[in-house]
Amino acid sequence: MATATVTSKGQITIPVEVRRDLGLRPGSRVDFIRLDDGAYEIVPVTGSVRALKGLIPAPAVPVSLEDMDAAIAESAAGDAER
């Protein structure tokens, strides 16, 4: 079993095997969930969609809504033929 010590500032270092098992990296966030029996569960926080902003660069040429609608209609027509 992994063990950690609480510092005077209330901090702990999560043991490497626990970080590995939970997929934690520097900057990862965790939630402490209180269970019915009073124990706590540590759960990695999954990122929000907002965290993905800027991950994919903007297209070099913007696409209009009309072009998107036309592409969707074309694809739908092709699916109907199959």
Contact map, one row per residue, 1 for C-alpha under 8 A:
1110000000000000000000000000000000000000000000000000000000000000000000000000000000
1111000000000010110000000000000000000000000000000000000000000000000000000000000000
1111100000000010000000000000000000000000000000000000000000000000000000000000000000
0111110000011110000000000000000000000000000000000000000000000000000000000000000000
0011111000011000000000000000000000000000000000000000000000000000000000000000000000
0001111111110000000000000000000000000000000000000000000000000000000000000000000000
0000111111110000000000000000000000000000000000000000000000000000000000000000000000
0000011111100000000000000000000000000000000000000000000000000000000000000000000000
0000011111100000000000000000000000000000000000000000000000000000000000000000000000
0000011111110000000000000000000000000000000000000000000000000000000000000000000000
0000011111111000000000000000000000000000000000000000000000000000000000000000000000
0001111001111100000000000000000000000000000000000000000000000000000000000000000000
0001100000111110000000000000000000000000000000000000000000000000000000000000000000
0001000000011111011000000000000000000000000000000000000000000000000000000000000000
0111000000001111111000000000000000000000000000000000000000000000000000000000000000
0000000000000111111100000000000000000000000000000000000000000000000000000000000000
0100000000000011111110000000000000000000000000000000000000000000000000000000000000
0100000000000111111111000000000000000000000000000000000000000000000000000000000000
0000000000000111111111111000000000000000000000000000000000000000000000000000000000
0000000000000001111111110000000000000000000000000000000000000000000000000000000000
0000000000000000111111110000000000000000000000000000000000000000000000000000000000
0000000000000000011111110000000000000000001100000000000000000000000000000000000000
0000000000000000001111111000000000000000000100000000000000000000000000000000000000
0000000000000000001111111101100000000000000100000000000000000000000000000000000000
0000000000000000001000111111000000000000000000000000000000000000000000000000000000
0000000000000000000000011111000000000000000000000000000000000000000000000000000000
0000000000000000000000001111100000000000000000000000000000000000000000000000000000
0000000000000000000000011111110000000000000110000000000000000000000000000000000000
0000000000000000000000010011111000000000000110000000000000000000000000000000000000
0000000000000000000000000001111100000000011110000000000000000000000000000000000000
0000000000000000000000000000111110000000011110000000000000000000000000000000000000
0000000000000000000000000000011111000001111000000000000000000000000000000000000000
0000000000000000000000000000001111100001111000000000000000000000000000000000000000
0000000000000000000000000000000111110111100000000000000000000000000000000000000000
0000000000000000000000000000000011111111100000000000000000000000000000000000000000
0000000000000000000000000000000001111110000000000000000000000000000000000000000000
0000000000000000000000000000000000111110000000000000000000000000000000000000000000
0000000000000000000000000000000001111111000000000000000000000000000000000000000000
0000000000000000000000000000000001111111100000000000000000000000000000000000000000
0000000000000000000000000000000111100111110000000000000000000000000000000000000000
0000000000000000000000000000000111100011111000000000000000000000000000000000000000
0000000000000000000000000000011110000001111100000000000000000000000000000000000000
0000000000000000000001000000011110000000111110000000000000000000000000000000000000
0000000000000000000001110001111000000000011111000000000000000000000000000000000000
0000000000000000000000000001111000000000001111100000000000000000000000000000000000
0000000000000000000000000000000000000000000111110000000000000000000000000000000000
0000000000000000000000000000000000000000000011111010000000000000000000000000000000
0000000000000000000000000000000000000000000001111111000000000000000000000000000000
0000000000000000000000000000000000000000000000111111100000000000000000000000000000
0000000000000000000000000000000000000000000000011111100000000000000000000000000000
0000000000000000000000000000000000000000000000111111100000000000000000000000000000
0000000000000000000000000000000000000000000000011111111000000000000000000000000000
0000000000000000000000000000000000000000000000001111111100000000000000000000000000
0000000000000000000000000000000000000000000000000001111110000000000000000000000000
0000000000000000000000000000000000000000000000000001111110000000000000000000000000
0000000000000000000000000000000000000000000000000000111111000000000000000000000000
0000000000000000000000000000000000000000000000000000011111100000000000000000000000
0000000000000000000000000000000000000000000000000000000111110000000000000000000000
0000000000000000000000000000000000000000000000000000000011111100000000000000000000
0000000000000000000000000000000000000000000000000000000001111100000000000000000000
0000000000000000000000000000000000000000000000000000000000111110000000000000000000
0000000000000000000000000000000000000000000000000000000000111111000000000000000000
0000000000000000000000000000000000000000000000000000000000001111101100000000000000
0000000000000000000000000000000000000000000000000000000000000111111100000000000000
0000000000000000000000000000000000000000000000000000000000000011111110000000000000
0000000000000000000000000000000000000000000000000000000000000001111111000000000000
0000000000000000000000000000000000000000000000000000000000000011111111100000000000
0000000000000000000000000000000000000000000000000000000000000011111111110000000000
0000000000000000000000000000000000000000000000000000000000000000111111111000000000
0000000000000000000000000000000000000000000000000000000000000000011111111100000000
0000000000000000000000000000000000000000000000000000000000000000001111111110000000
0000000000000000000000000000000000000000000000000000000000000000000111111111000000
0000000000000000000000000000000000000000000000000000000000000000000011111111100000
0000000000000000000000000000000000000000000000000000000000000000000001111111110000
0000000000000000000000000000000000000000000000000000000000000000000000111111111000
0000000000000000000000000000000000000000000000000000000000000000000000011111111100
0000000000000000000000000000000000000000000000000000000000000000000000001111111110
0000000000000000000000000000000000000000000000000000000000000000000000000111111111
0000000000000000000000000000000000000000000000000000000000000000000000000011111111
0000000000000000000000000000000000000000000000000000000000000000000000000001111111
0000000000000000000000000000000000000000000000000000000000000000000000000000111111
0000000000000000000000000000000000000000000000000000000000000000000000000000011111
